[in-house]
C-alpha cells in the first residue's frame, strides 16, 4: 500500500473538508461562508471593468468590452449597457448570459408596475426585485448563483438621480461612485481621490475614462462603452450611448491630459532633486 507523510495526510483531510462545503450552494461552511457565492464573485472580478458615477445633472456609466476577433460581426447595440425602462439603465460585469435573464425579469417588473399604478417604478424598488430574484438562487439546492454584478443608474421623483450596486448574493447598496470587475480596487482608489461630488456629466465622463485607463491594459474606444442618463427640463429622460467617433475624441483628450500631468510631475521631481 502507498504510504504518505502525516503532513500530506493533513492536507488531504483539509482539501476534503473544503470540498465538502463548496459542492452545494445551500451548505454553510464551519466559518459561515457560502463558497459557491464567493466563487461567483471571483468570476466577476476577472470580468471587464465597469464604473458608475453620480453627476449633479445625471449619471455616467462606462464598461470594458470583451476583446474579440475582427472577423466577428459588430454588435448592433451596446454589449455592456442595457435600458430597463425610460428612467433606469444598467451596466453589466460578469456572465452576459446570466445577466440577460435578470435584465428581462427587470423589464417585465418595470412594465407591470407601470401598468398597475400608472407611473414609473421607483428605482430602488426595481433594484430590490432583481436582487430578490438573485437571492433565491443562493437558497435552494440544484441551482447556482448568477455570476454577474450590476450597476443600476436611474432617476425618480422620490430621490432624484441614483446609482446602485448589486452582487450575486442578492444584496445591493447605493453609491455616489464605484467600480466593479477586474482591477476594481485600483479604480476605487482613483475615485476616492478624484471624485468630489460636484461634477457635471461631462466632467464625470472624463473621470470614468481615467478610471478605465487605470484598470484596463490599454484604453481605446474600440473596447469600451460609454453611457449617460440625463433628465431634460421638460421631464424627458435621455439615454445616451456615446457614438464611436465621440468616444475616440474623448479618449484622446484624456490620454493627452494624463500625459501632461505625468510630464509635469516628472519635471517637479527633477527640479526638487536638483535642489
Secondary structure as UniProt FT lines:
FT   HELIX           6..22
FT   TURN            25..26
FT   TURN            30..31
FT   HELIX           35..45
FT   STRAND          50..55
FT   TURN            56..57
FT   STRAND          58..64
FT   TURN            70..71
FT   STRAND          81..85
FT   TURN            86..87
FT   STRAND          88..94
FT   HELIX           96..117
FT   HELIX           123..136
FT   TURN            137..139
FT   TURN            141..142
FT   STRAND          148..156
FT   TURN            157..159
FT   STRAND          160..166
FT   TURN            168..169
FT   STRAND          172..174
FT   STRAND          177..180
FT   TURN            182..183
FT   HELIX           184..194
FT   HELIX           201..215
FT   HELIX           221..223
FT   STRAND          224..231
FT   TURN            233..234
FT   STRAND          237..241
FT   HELIX           244..274
//
